Amino acid sequence: MKRILLAALLATAASGAMAQEPSKPNVVIMLGDNVGYGDIGAYGAGEIRGMPTPRIDELASQGLRLTQYLVEPACTPSRTALMTGRYSQRVGLSTVIIGGTPNTLQPGEVTLGELFKSQGYATAAAGKWHLGASEISWPTRQGFDEYHVGVLETTDGILYRDSMQRAGMPEAAIAATEPYIWESEANGNLKKVRPYTLEYRARVEADIAKASVDFIEREAKAKQPFFMYVGFTNTHYPLHTAPEFAGKSRIGVYGDAIMELDYRSGQVLDAIKAAGVEDNTIVLWLSDNAAAPTSGPSETRAGSNGPFRGELGDALEGSIRTIGMIKWPGHIAPRASNEMVSVHDWFPTLAGIIGAKIPTDRPIDGVDQGGFFTGKQPKSNRESLLSFIGTEVAAVRWRNYRIYPKQFAPSSGNPAMYGLLGIRQEGNGFPALFNIEADPREENNVFGTSAWVIGPYLKVIGDYLKTLEKYPNPKPVNLTEFGN
């Protein structure tokens, strides 16, 4: 069914009614990995934290900088939401994919790659994918013509060989889990081109940028509209930067990685300008989720989620509020906005811009923000968002309030261990409620004085539950519950 739908859309795109127009904008999405709200200069970091980010800051000054950009709590869920416009729970990918497990992006999902392909775009992805290593999930089976410097899963697989050797595992078992870098062939098949080792970790970011630059240069010369998805790997552990960035920052390897990420982003931006397509190219720079300043390895603990409490993996504000900006010269006025936008919104928004039809046979949780972005309306079309941990609705954001169906025990330490993922309490049937604008650290439960918020909260939950009657969620992978 998916192939039939895509073929029909491609045929329509090839017809006179959908003939390519010179004004059709190119789109480039750059995605940082575990970059926190407090890690980029335009969001209050930069020079003051010993790691300037001039190129990303420049991009932020030229477009719309979102200060209330919300994502999902971890890598795979956020990338799922970006690619499909749907809550990761609906796609069966609400937990991080681990190699060897059966959860993977299914062929029935419609991705950004397929939206752009339906409108006659050349499409390519480079770098981190993390939506499944099965063939049905490959970027080249999900709407992308090309995939370069492919990190199908995630960077921490680099560490498996050493730990498995120490555990005395046989070489065959070690080899089966060894990560590789992949490249696509003309028929869309992927081939291994080199092991993804700690040594190559220092080169991968440069190669991702180069592959992206090469695609942009080629397609700009071909006068074909293009969509380029750039999945950078910094600042995911283990961190190992190119030699020219070692010691570049004043705060150690994490700052070095941020500065290399900024430089590589600049290389992509320079390629767009040099190709003469800057005025007709939409550029997004996003982070998939928050940093891990207290729970990650020591090398990543210099990450910051700004004024917000929480981090990668939990459902507090600091986990899901991160970096988001969009530049579209002549269409989006440079400015900053605290209106609510979520990662799910890019799917319908970009579809609206390029004239693609979004699926009507499933819930789409994103909302079209085109009117807000271009200044045709003053407000965002979003005022709420659900956050999932596994199978649960772990938090609800409604306007400036954050609501937790199960109360958590506040902790001065790692909230992922001692908060939502650790000590959770029923609260005698009452949720915990925080006013994020007044209390970004979520330290003052205001349920007693603001219980009126429960009305909107129950409506948000109720609207979501109603969709499940017709479109039930698939059963997610669970590595701790077995049997019937």
N, C-alpha and C positions, 0 to 999 in steps of 0.2 A: 504493500500500500504506500509506504513511504517513497519507494522508487517511482511508482506511478505518479504520485503527487509532484515529485521533483521534476520528472520528465515533462509533465504538463506545464509547470511553471516555466521551465526552460524554453519550451516551445512558444509560450506566450511572449517571453522576453525577446525571442528571436523574431517575432512578427513585427510588422510595421507599427502596430499600436504601441509596442514597447521598445521601439528602436532606441539605441543608445543616444543619449544627448550629451553634447560637450560639457554641459553644466552639471551633470550628475556628479556629486562629490565623491572623492576618494575617502576612505576611512582607515585610520591607523589607531589601533588600541595597544597601548603599552601597559603591561600589568606587572607591578612589583610583587615580590613574594614575602609576606610577613613584615611589611613596612608599616610602622605605627604612625598614628596621628602626630606624634611629637618627634618624628624623624626627619621631616622635610622643612627647609627654611621658610617656605611660604605659610607653613602651619605653626611657626614659632620656634623652629629648631635652627638648622643651618650653622652659621658662624658662632652663634651663642652656645652651641653644643659641640663646637670643634670639628664640624663636618659640613662645610658649605655645600649647597646644592644649587648653583647658579642657573643651570639649564632648566631644571624642573621649575624653579622659581620664576624664570622668565616666561615659561609656558603658562604658568598660573596667572601671571600678570596680563597675558594676552587673551585670556579666555574667561570662562566662568569657573571660579574656585568655590567648590561646595564645602561648607564647614559642617554640614550635617548629612554626610554621605554614609549610608549604612549598608553593611554587607552581611554575610552569614559567618558563623563562628570559626570556620576552618577552611583549608585549601580547597578540597574537593567540593564541599557544599557551595562555596562562593563561585567557583568556576562553573559549576552546574547552573547556578542562578544566572550568571552572566551569559552563558551560551544559550539558555532555553527560555529565560524570562519567567521561570517557575520556581517555587519553593523546592529546594533540593529534596524535601520529604516526598514530594509528588513523583520524583524521578527515581526514587530508591537510592539516592546518593547523599543522604544526610550525615554520613560519617566519612572520615578520611579513607580513601582507598589504600589498601595495603596489598602489595604484590602477592599473588597466589590465592586471593579471595575472589569470590564470584561476582562481586558488585562491579558494574561497568555501565557506561552509557549505552542505552539500548537503541536499536535502529529506528524505532518508532518516534523518537524525539526529533524535533525540528530545531536546528541550531542556527546561530548567527551566520555561520558559513553557508548554510543552505538558503537563508534569506537573501544574502548577497548574490549567491550563485543564480538564484531565480531571476535576478534583475540584470544578468549579463556581466557581472563583475568577475575579474580574475581574483582568486582567493588564495591566500597562503597563511600558514602558521609557522612560527619558529619558537623553539625553546620548550618550556614546561607546559604540559598538557594536563596530566593528573585526573583524567576522566575515564581511565581504564586502558589496559594494555591489550585487551582482546581485539581481534581484527574489526569486529563490528563497531568498536569505539574509536578506532584510529581517526585522526583529523581528516585523512583522505577518504574515509567512509562516512564522514559527517559534514560534507560540503566544501572541503578545502581541496584545491587543485594540488597544492604542494605542502610538504612539511619538511622543515630543515632544522638541523641541530636539535633533533627531537629528544626531549626528556619526557618519556611517556608517563613515568610515575613521579617520583620525587627525589630530591637530592640526598636525603639521609640514607638511601640505599647504598651509597658509597661506603658507609661504615660497616655494612653487614659482613664483608669478607673477613675483616680483622677479628670481629667478635665471634664469628662462627669458627674461625681457626682456633681461637683460644678455647672454644667449647669442644674442640675435638671432632667437629663435623667432617664427614667425608668430602673429598674434593668435588665429587659429582653434585652433592647437595649445595655446596658453596657456589659452584658454577651456575646452577639453576636459578640462583637468586641474584647473580651479578648484574648490575644495571648497565645498560648500553646507551649510546647515542645513536639515533636513527635518522635515516634520510629516505625520502620518498622517491620511487621510480616513476616513469612516465605512465604506467598503468595504475598508479595509486598504491602499489604494494610498498611496504616499508622494509628496509634492509638495515642490518646493524653495520655501523661504520667504525666504531671504536668502543672499548669499555669506558664507562663513565667512572673514572678513577679520581682520587683526591688530587692527583697531579693535573688531570684535565680540568678539574673544578676551577683551577686558576685561569683557564682559557675559555671556558664555555660562554661566559657573558660577552666576551669580544666576538666570538663566532656567531652568537645569536644576533648581535647588532649587525655584523657584516652580512649575514644572510638576509636580514630585513632590508638593509640598504640596497643590496643587489636586486632584490625583487622590486623595490620601489623604483629604482633607476630603470629597470627593464620595462616595467609596465607603463611608466610615464612616457617613455619613448614610443611605446606601442599605441599610445593614445587610447588605452582602454581603462575604464574605471577599475579601481582595485580596492580590495580589503585586505589589510595586513594585521594579523594578530601576533603581538610580540610578547611571549611569555618569559620574562626575565626570571633568573633564579635567585638573585640577591633580594632579601638578606636571610634566606633559609640556611640553616646549619647543614653540614659543616661549612664554615666560611674560609675561603682560600682565594684571595684576590690575585689579579694579574700583578706581576712584579713591580710595575710602575706605580701601583697604588698602595703597595705595602708601606705602612708608616705615613701615608698621605694625610690622614686625619690626626687629631690630637687626642683621640679617645680609644685607639686600638683598632683591632681588626673589624669590628662592627662599623665603625665610622669609615674605615677604608672601603668597606663593601658598599656603603651608602654613596660614597663619593665616586666609586666606579660605576654604580648604577646610574648616577646623575650624568656622568660622562657618556656612557653608552646611549642613554636617552637622547643626549645632545647629538650624537652621531646620526641617529634616526631623523631627528628634526632637521639637521643640516642636509641630509639626503633629500628630504621633501622640498626644501628650499632650492637646492642646487638643481633639482629636476624641473623647476619652474611650475610646480603644482601647489605651492603653499596656499594660495588664495582659494583653491578649490579642494582643499583637503581638511576633513574633520579629524582632529587629534584628541584622543582621550588618554589621560594618564591616571591610572588607578592602582590601588593596593587591594590584594585579595582579602586580607584580614589583618588583624592587629599583630603587634610585636609580642614577644614573650619575655618581658624584663625580669620575671622572678622564677619562671618554671623552666626556661630553656637552658641549654648548655651555657657555661660561663661566657663564651664568646658572643652570645646573642643577648646577654643581659644588659647591654648598653642601649637596647631598643627602648623606645618610650611611646606610650599611648596618650601623651599630653596630660590634660587635667582629669582624664577619666579613669575610673577604677575598672579593672578587668584586663584580660589578655587573651591571646590565641587559645581557643578551645573552650572558653566558657561563654556565657550568654549575657554578661554584664556590658554596660555601655562601652567600656574601653576595648572590648573584644570586637564589636561590630561597627564602631565609628572610626573611619579612617580616611585615607586620601582619595579625593575624586575631583577631577577637573576636565573641562572640555573646551576646546578652541575650534571656532569655525569663523574665519575672517569674513566680515561683512554681514554675518547673520547672527552671531552671538556677541553681544557687547561685553567688553572686559569688565568684570566686577566680581565681588564675593557675595555669596548668599548663604544664609542659614536655613533656607527652606529645606524640608526633608526630601531626599532622593535616595533610592535604594539601588543596589546592583541589579535587581530584577528589571528596573525601568529601561535599561539600555536596549533591550530586545525590542519592545514595541516602539520606543522612540526612534531608533535607527530604522526600523521597518517603515515608520511613517515618513521619514526623511527621504528614503530611496524609493518609496512607492511599493514596497513589498507587502503582501497579505500575511497576517499572522494566523496561525491555526485557530479554528473555531470549535474544534472537536475535543477540547481539553481546557482546563483552567489556565489562564495566563495571569500570573500574579503581579507582573510589572504593569506600570501605567505609562502612557505616552506623555512625556515631559517636553515635547517639541514646542508647544506654545509658551511654556514657562522659560525654557532656555533662550528662545529667540525674542523674548520680551513682549509677546503678544498678550500675555497675562502676567499679573504680578506675583501670583502664588503657584507653588507646586501643586500637582494633582494628588499628592500623597500626604496622608496624615497618620498612617499607622503601619506597623510591620510586625510580623511574627518571627520569633527566633526559636529554632529547634535544637535540642540536644538528643541525639538518637531518635526515638519515636515520640518524644514528648514536646509539647509546646512549653519551652522553658521560660520564655519571656514575651511580653507584648509591649511594643512601643506605641503609644497614642499621644500625639502632639508632644508636649514636653514632659510627659510622664512615662516612667518605665515600671512595669507591673510584672511581678513574678507569682505565678499560681502557687508555687511552693516557696515558702520563705527560706532564706538561707542564713547561716550564722556568719555575721561579719568577721573578717579576719584582717590583720595587718600584713599577713603573708600572702602567699600565692592564692588568689581567689579560685583558680581552677581546681586546686586541691582541697581548699578549705571552705569554698563557697558553694556554687551551684552544683559542681560535680562531686562534692564531698558531703558536708553536713547539710541536708535539706530537711525541712520540717513542714508538716501540713499546716501549721499555723491556725489550728482549730477551724479550718474551713475558710480562712480569710487570706487573701494574698498580701504580699509586701508591695509597697507603693513608694516611688521616689520621684521627686521633681528634679529632673536632670539639669535644668537651667539654674535652679537655686542650689543644687547639691550634686555636682558632677561626680563626686566620689561615692555617691549612693550610701551615705552613712546615717541618714535621718529618715526613717520610715514614717511617712505622713498619712498612712491609712486612716488614722484616727481623726484627722482634720480635713481630709480630702476624699472621703469615701464616695463622694458623688461620681468620681472617675470610674467607679465600677460599672456604671451603666454603659458608657462607651466601650469599656473593656470587654464586657460580656457580648456586646454586639459584634465587635471584631472577631472574637472567638466563634460566635454563633454563625457569622457569615462564612467563615472558613469551614466549620463543621458541616454546614449545609451543602457545600460543594462536594464533600466526600460521599454524599448519598448517591450521586450519579457517577462520580469519578473517584472511587476509593484509591488510597495510596497503595503502591506495591509494598510487600513485606520487605523491610530493609534487612541487610545482612547483619547477623548478630553472632559474635564469636564466643558468647558465654551462655547462650540458651540453645539447647538441643532437644531433639525429639519432636513429637507432634505439636 
